[in-house]
């Protein structure tokens, strides 16, 4: 009897474990590079601050008042909006209406708060002060996302239109150009006791809110499934759709979060100044986009981090503060921010080109 035919043995080849995601390595490298830029700018301004300070006076740049009131607090609104905008840019979209949403949210919050007594309790004031701007920002963000998805229009066109619409509403809805109206003031429970609460002699609440927002953005993008879905759409929208992701729903969520961040920035601005006007947030779109792009967000989608948005905003804030310390004309601010956008986008394109060349070899 012949022996049974032999059966082919199963392959015993062992596949190598996948390497760490290149995106994470690139993001970490970008963040390290941004930290170095921050240190270099800080060192230059710090050295000049010693030279510029009068005899017996602290360093013009390194003084605590300048670091908090001159840099950290003003950059808080930009950083909050930059985190939200980074989510949109990762999907390959853009939102240039954030400054107008911020203005509309701040004015809406001021209009609601001025109806309350100046000595109203915090239990009544804080929910109104916090929720009103957030709800307005959320509704505006949902409107942006719905129009982009429903009309299948480019995000730039839609948000260009809504930027004008929201700014127009901010101009025509309030009875006054500045709120609260003459003879009224916002409740102290929000302005004095909450937003201007002092720690170590400094008003740090805007900085705390900014850091909480950045921490949420980091957690959302790095550890949540929603964050991985956001990157997937920006990397290849068609592949994401074929893999079963609900692309339209994810896009709507990112624009809603961007609007929510702009509403939060409006709340911070309202609490810091105790007032809001029809000119609040004017021109902030350029600065926020610059902060996100300088922070490593790619305008073609697929890349960007919350930490990068914070570092990009800090670089812009250091440049603006340096213009003041160096006593340069404020007109140079727009030139430098515009150059920062062009340089960041050019470097991003060069990086993509070099990686493509290496991959083709």
GIPE-V573756 format. One record per residue. N is the residue number from 0. RES is the residue in three letters. PHI is phi as a letter, one per 20 degrees, with the letter a starting at -180 (999 if undefined). OMEGA is omega in degrees with one decimal (NA if undefined). NEAR is the number of other ideal C-beta (glycine too) atoms within 12 Angstrom. Layout:
n->{N/N}
res->{RES/RES}
phi->{PHI/PHI}
omega->{OMEGA/OMEGA}
near->{NEAR/NEAR}
//
This chain:
n->{0/1/2/3/4/5/6/7/8/9/10/11/12/13/14/15/16/17/18/19/20/21/22/23/24/25/26/27/28/29/30/31/32/33/34/35/36/37/38/39/40/41/42/43/44/45/46/47/48/49/50/51/52/53/54/55/56/57/58/59/60/61/62/63/64/65/66/67/68/69/70/71/72/73/74/75/76/77/78/79/80/81/82/83/84/85/86/87/88/89/90/91/92/93/94/95/96/97/98/99/100/101/102/103/104/105/106/107/108/109/110/111/112/113/114/115/116/117/118/119/120/121/122/123/124/125/126/127/128/129/130/131/132/133/134/135/136/137/138/139/140/141/142/143/144/145/146/147/148/149/150/151/152/153/154/155/156/157/158/159/160/161/162/163/164/165/166/167/168/169/170/171/172/173/174/175/176/177/178/179/180/181/182/183/184/185/186/187/188/189/190/191/192/193/194/195/196/197/198/199/200/201/202/203/204/205/206/207/208/209/210/211/212/213/214/215/216/217/218/219/220/221/222/223/224/225/226/227/228/229/230/231/232/233/234/235/236/237/238/239/240/241/242/243/244/245/246/247/248/249/250/251/252/253/254/255/256/257/258/259/260/261/262/263/264/265/266/267/268/269/270/271/272/273/274/275/276/277/278/279/280/281/282/283/284/285/286/287/288/289/290/291/292/293/294/295/296/297/298/299/300/301/302/303/304/305/306/307/308/309/310/311/312/313/314/315/316/317/318/319/320/321/322/323/324/325/326/327/328/329/330/331/332/333/334/335/336/337/338/339/340/341/342/343/344/345/346/347/348/349/350/351/352/353/354/355/356/357/358/359/360}
res->{UNK/UNK/UNK/UNK/UNK/UNK/UNK/UNK/UNK/UNK/UNK/UNK/UNK/UNK/UNK/UNK/UNK/UNK/UNK/UNK/UNK/UNK/UNK/UNK/UNK/UNK/UNK/UNK/UNK/UNK/UNK/UNK/UNK/UNK/UNK/UNK/UNK/UNK/UNK/UNK/UNK/UNK/UNK/UNK/UNK/UNK/UNK/UNK/UNK/UNK/UNK/UNK/UNK/UNK/UNK/UNK/UNK/UNK/UNK/UNK/UNK/UNK/UNK/UNK/UNK/UNK/UNK/UNK/UNK/UNK/UNK/UNK/UNK/UNK/UNK/UNK/UNK/UNK/UNK/UNK/UNK/UNK/UNK/UNK/UNK/UNK/UNK/UNK/UNK/UNK/UNK/UNK/UNK/UNK/UNK/UNK/UNK/UNK/UNK/UNK/UNK/UNK/UNK/UNK/UNK/UNK/UNK/UNK/UNK/UNK/UNK/UNK/UNK/UNK/UNK/UNK/UNK/UNK/UNK/UNK/UNK/UNK/UNK/UNK/UNK/UNK/UNK/UNK/UNK/UNK/UNK/UNK/UNK/UNK/UNK/UNK/UNK/UNK/UNK/UNK/UNK/UNK/UNK/UNK/UNK/UNK/UNK/UNK/UNK/UNK/UNK/UNK/UNK/UNK/UNK/UNK/UNK/UNK/UNK/UNK/UNK/UNK/UNK/UNK/UNK/UNK/UNK/UNK/UNK/UNK/UNK/UNK/UNK/UNK/UNK/UNK/UNK/UNK/UNK/UNK/UNK/UNK/UNK/UNK/UNK/UNK/UNK/UNK/UNK/UNK/UNK/UNK/UNK/UNK/UNK/UNK/UNK/UNK/UNK/UNK/UNK/UNK/UNK/UNK/UNK/UNK/UNK/UNK/UNK/UNK/UNK/UNK/UNK/UNK/UNK/UNK/UNK/UNK/UNK/UNK/UNK/UNK/UNK/UNK/UNK/UNK/UNK/UNK/UNK/UNK/UNK/UNK/UNK/UNK/UNK/UNK/UNK/UNK/UNK/UNK/UNK/UNK/UNK/UNK/UNK/UNK/UNK/UNK/UNK/UNK/UNK/UNK/UNK/UNK/UNK/UNK/UNK/UNK/UNK/UNK/UNK/UNK/UNK/UNK/UNK/UNK/UNK/UNK/UNK/UNK/UNK/UNK/UNK/UNK/UNK/UNK/UNK/UNK/UNK/UNK/UNK/UNK/UNK/UNK/UNK/UNK/UNK/UNK/UNK/UNK/UNK/UNK/UNK/UNK/UNK/UNK/UNK/UNK/UNK/UNK/UNK/UNK/UNK/UNK/UNK/UNK/UNK/UNK/UNK/UNK/UNK/UNK/UNK/UNK/UNK/UNK/UNK/UNK/UNK/UNK/UNK/UNK/UNK/UNK/UNK/UNK/UNK/UNK/UNK/UNK/UNK/UNK/UNK/UNK/UNK/UNK/UNK/UNK/UNK/UNK/UNK/UNK/UNK/UNK/UNK/UNK/UNK/UNK/UNK/UNK/UNK/UNK/UNK/UNK/UNK/UNK/UNK/UNK/UNK/UNK/UNK}
phi->{999/f/f/f/f/f/d/f/f/f/f/d/f/d/e/f/f/f/f/g/g/g/g/f/f/f/f/f/f/f/f/f/f/f/f/f/f/f/f/f/f/f/f/f/f/f/f/f/f/f/f/e/f/f/g/n/d/f/g/g/e/e/f/f/f/f/f/e/f/e/c/f/f/f/f/f/f/f/f/f/f/f/f/f/f/f/g/f/f/g/f/n/d/b/c/d/d/f/f/f/f/g/f/f/f/f/f/f/f/f/f/f/f/f/e/e/f/f/d/f/f/f/f/e/f/f/g/f/f/e/f/f/f/f/f/f/f/f/f/f/f/f/f/g/f/f/f/f/f/f/e/l/d/f/g/f/f/f/f/f/f/f/g/f/f/f/f/f/f/f/e/e/f/f/f/c/f/c/c/f/f/g/n/c/b/f/g/f/f/e/f/f/e/d/f/d/f/d/c/l/m/c/e/d/g/g/f/f/f/f/f/f/f/f/f/f/f/f/f/f/f/e/d/d/g/g/f/f/f/f/f/f/f/f/f/a/f/f/f/f/f/f/e/o/f/e/f/f/f/f/f/g/f/f/f/f/f/f/f/f/f/f/f/f/f/f/f/f/f/f/f/f/e/m/b/b/c/f/e/g/m/f/m/f/g/f/f/f/f/f/f/f/f/f/f/o/f/e/f/e/n/n/c/q/b/f/f/f/f/f/f/f/f/f/f/f/f/f/f/f/f/f/f/f/f/f/l/e/f/f/f/f/g/f/f/f/f/f/f/f/f/f/f/f/f/f/f/f/f/f/f/f/f/f/f/f/f/f/f/f/e}
omega->{-178.8/179.8/179.9/-180.0/-178.7/179.5/-178.7/179.4/179.2/-179.3/-179.4/-179.7/-179.3/179.7/179.0/178.4/-177.6/179.4/176.6/-176.7/179.2/-178.7/-179.3/179.1/178.9/-179.9/179.0/178.2/177.6/-179.5/176.0/177.7/178.3/176.7/178.0/177.3/178.4/-179.8/179.7/178.4/179.1/179.3/180.0/-179.1/177.7/178.0/178.1/179.5/175.3/-179.6/-174.1/-174.8/174.9/-179.0/178.9/-179.8/-178.8/177.9/-177.5/-177.5/-172.7/177.4/-176.8/179.6/-179.7/-178.0/-178.8/-175.2/-176.6/-175.8/-170.8/-177.1/178.4/-177.7/-174.4/-179.4/179.6/-176.8/178.9/179.6/179.5/176.9/178.4/180.0/178.4/177.1/-180.0/-178.0/178.3/179.1/-177.1/179.8/178.1/178.0/-179.7/179.7/-171.9/179.0/178.7/175.9/177.7/-180.0/-179.0/179.3/179.5/179.2/176.9/177.0/178.8/179.9/179.3/-176.1/-177.4/175.0/-179.6/175.9/-178.3/-178.8/-179.9/-176.2/-179.7/179.7/177.7/-171.6/-171.5/176.0/178.5/-176.5/-176.1/-172.9/-176.9/177.3/-178.7/179.8/178.5/178.2/179.6/179.4/178.4/178.2/177.3/177.6/176.2/-178.0/-179.1/179.6/179.8/-178.2/-174.9/-178.1/-178.7/178.9/177.8/-178.1/179.8/-178.9/-178.0/-176.1/171.8/177.2/-178.8/174.4/178.6/-179.4/-178.5/177.6/177.0/177.1/178.0/-180.0/-172.8/-175.9/-178.8/177.5/179.6/177.1/178.8/176.9/2.2/-178.3/-179.8/179.6/178.4/175.2/-178.1/179.0/-178.5/-179.4/179.0/-174.6/-173.6/-171.8/-176.6/-174.0/179.9/176.3/-174.4/167.7/179.3/177.0/-178.9/177.4/-170.0/-175.7/176.4/178.8/179.3/179.6/178.3/-178.0/176.7/178.8/178.6/178.6/176.8/178.6/177.9/-179.8/-178.4/-175.8/-172.4/-168.7/-177.4/176.7/179.4/178.2/178.4/176.0/178.9/177.9/-177.7/179.6/179.6/180.0/179.3/-174.2/-178.7/178.4/177.3/179.1/-179.5/178.3/173.6/179.3/177.4/-170.1/-177.5/179.1/-179.8/177.2/178.8/179.5/-178.9/177.9/175.3/179.0/176.5/176.5/178.2/178.2/177.8/175.3/177.0/176.9/176.4/177.3/179.1/178.9/179.3/-179.3/-178.9/-176.1/-177.9/-178.9/175.2/-179.3/179.9/178.6/178.7/175.8/-179.4/179.3/-178.6/-178.4/-178.3/-178.7/-178.7/177.2/178.4/-179.5/-179.6/-177.2/176.6/178.8/173.6/177.1/-178.8/-178.0/174.9/175.1/173.9/-177.2/179.3/178.9/177.4/178.1/176.8/177.6/177.9/-178.7/176.4/176.6/179.8/177.7/177.5/-179.4/177.6/177.9/179.9/178.5/177.3/177.0/178.8/-177.2/179.6/178.5/176.6/177.8/-177.2/178.8/179.3/-178.2/-178.8/178.6/-176.9/179.4/176.8/177.2/179.3/178.4/-178.2/-178.9/-178.5/180.0/179.2/178.0/178.2/178.8/177.8/178.8/178.1/179.8/-178.5/178.4/178.5/178.1/179.5/-179.0/-178.1/-178.0/NA}
near->{3/5/6/6/6/7/7/7/7/6/7/7/7/6/7/6/6/7/9/11/16/18/29/20/15/24/33/20/19/32/30/19/24/34/23/16/29/31/18/18/32/28/18/21/34/27/19/23/27/20/16/23/19/11/8/6/14/18/23/26/30/25/23/20/21/31/29/27/25/26/36/33/33/31/40/42/47/50/47/52/57/52/51/52/55/55/50/50/51/48/47/33/48/39/52/38/50/54/40/46/56/54/47/50/49/50/45/38/49/46/31/33/42/35/22/30/17/22/16/25/17/22/14/20/32/26/24/32/43/31/24/34/46/38/28/40/47/32/27/45/46/29/33/48/38/24/28/36/26/15/16/13/19/16/34/23/21/33/39/23/23/40/36/19/23/45/33/18/25/38/23/15/21/29/17/22/21/26/34/32/21/12/8/21/24/40/35/25/29/43/36/22/24/32/36/25/24/15/14/11/11/22/29/26/28/37/33/24/35/38/25/23/41/39/21/28/44/26/19/31/39/26/14/20/16/29/31/24/30/44/38/31/35/36/26/19/27/13/16/27/18/11/16/12/27/18/29/22/23/35/43/32/35/46/44/34/45/55/45/44/50/54/47/46/52/50/51/49/42/48/41/34/30/29/30/43/27/27/23/40/41/22/24/40/38/31/40/46/44/41/49/52/42/49/46/41/51/35/33/23/31/33/39/52/41/45/35/46/50/43/38/47/48/38/44/45/42/38/39/32/37/32/24/26/31/24/12/17/12/15/11/18/25/20/18/29/34/23/20/33/29/19/19/36/25/17/22/31/18/14/23/21/14/14/18/12/11/11/10/8/7}
//
